[in-house]
Amino acid sequence: MRSSRLLLERSVLWLVLGSVAWVRPGITLTSLTLLLGIALLIDGMLQLVHSIGTGGREGRWAGFVGIAQGVLSFLIRHITPQQVLIYLACWGIATGVIEIAVALREGRVESFWSVLAGAASLGFGCLLLSRNARDVTTVLGLIGLCALAFGVVLAVLALGAYLGESRRSNSALGTPA
């Protein structure tokens, strides 16, 4: 149940961040940078703690990337929309590649959903690099939409992990699934 709980916690985190950015597009870049820093830091710590608890060495890289990006957002005081895009694009691409690599290496039942989450993150990064950052409201809306999509994919992944864990525990107890 640890894997599904981690995914659910990460999903809630990204859904909240996406909702704030989508519903309140007038939020300043400084506020968004701090919100993103908090989200990235928490997400990275959750991934790192989970990978240490389960002994997964590859998952630690995603945690380190998230923590590093979170710390960087606290160090950046004045940021332009273009810098936000590049910053988030790098995070999305790095996280997506790591998530896909870990999912393919682990070969779990829910690997399809892990690859999908990684592809969503990778797509998010590529999409941000392809956008022109002249309109701050558009950038914030795009960030909110991508964070919401990432949160939904993580929620589906959490449900799949929970159902898989329930089946395994039921079969171990000898009860029908």
N, C-alpha and C positions, 0 to 999 in steps of 0.2 A: 504494500500500500504506500510505501515511501515514494516510489516513482510517480504514482498518480497524484499524490498530494503535492509534490514539488511542481509538477506541471500545472496543477490547478492554481497554486499560489502564484506562479509566474503568469498564468493566464489572467487572473484577477488584476495583477499589477499592470499589465499592458492594456487591459480593457479600461481600467480607470484612467491611465495616462491618455489613451486614445480618445476617450469620452471628453476629458477636459480640453484637449487640443481641438477636438471637433466642435464641441458645443461653445467654447469660448475662444474663437479664433483671434480675438483682439488682444489676447494675452501677449505680454511683451516677450521679446526674445530672451531677455535675461531670466524672466520667470520660467520660460520653457526650458532654457538651458539647465536651470537648477532642478526643475521637475525631472528632466531627462537624466540628469546626473544621479538623482536619488533612485530613479527606476533602474538605471543601468547598474548602479552599485548594489542595490538589493538583489536584482536578478543575477548578477555575477556571484554574489555571496551565496545565494540559494544553490546555484549550480555547483559551486566549489564545495560547499558542505555536503551536498548530495553525492558528488563524485568521490569525496574522501570517505563518506560513510559506506558507499557500495564498492569501494576499491577500484573504481573506473578511472584509469589514468588519463584517457583522452578527454573526458568530460571536464577535467580541470582546466584545460586551455580555454574553453568557453567561459569559465568562471573568471579566470585571470583577465581575459579580454574585457569582460563586462566591468570588473572592478577597476581596471586601468582607465577605461572610458569614463566611468563614473567619477573617478578622482580628477581626471582632466577637465570635466565639465565644471567642477568647483574652482579650478585654477583659472579658467577662462572668464574674464570679467566683461569684456566688450566683444561682442561677436556680431558678424553680419549674417544676413540670410544665406549668402553663398557659403560661408564657413560652417553654418549649421548643417547645410546639405552635405558638404564634403565630410564633415565629422560623422554624421549619421550614416552616410553611404559606406564609409570605411567600416564602421561598426557592423552594419547589416551584412556586408560582403564577408567580413572575417567570421562573424557568428554563423552565417549560413554555410560557409565552407566547412567549418568545424562540426556543426550539427550533422551535416550530410555525411562527413567522413566517419564520425562516431557511430551514426546509425548503421551505415553499411558495414563497418567493422564488427559491431556487436551482433548483428544479424538477429535481432529480437523479432517477436511476432509483430510488435507495433512499429517496426522499422519504417513501414510505408508512411506512417504519420510523422515520424521523426524526419524522414527525408522531405516530406511535404512542408514541415515547419522550417527546415533549413532552406528549402527552395523559396519559401515565402520571404524569409529574411534576406536571402541572396537577391531575390527579385526586388525587394524593397530598396536595397542598396543600389542596384543598377538603375531602378526607376528614379531615385533621387539624383543620381549623377546625370541622368538624361534631361532633367528639368531645369528651366531657367529660373533663377531665384530673384526675380525683380519684384514680385508682389509677395510681401510677408504673409498676408492672410492666406494666399494660395499655398504657400510653403507649409504654414501651420496646419491648414486643412489636410494637405497631403500626408503630413506626418501623423496627424490624428487618424486618418483613414488607414494608413499602413499599420499603426499600432493596434487599432481595432481588429484588423484582419489577422495580425500576428496573435493577438489574444484569443480570437475565435479558433484558430488552428491549434493553439496550445490547449484550449478547452476540449476540443475533439480528441486530441492526443491523450489528455488526462483521462477522458472517459474510456478510450480504448485500453489504456494501461490499467485502469481500475477493473474493467471487465476481464482482462487477461489475468490479472492478479487474483480476482475472485474465483475464476475457473480453476486456476492452479491450486488455490488453497482448498477449494471444495473437493477436487480430485485427490488431494493429499489426505483429506479427512475421510474419503470414501463415500461422500454424498454426491448424488447426481447434480450436474450443473444446471 
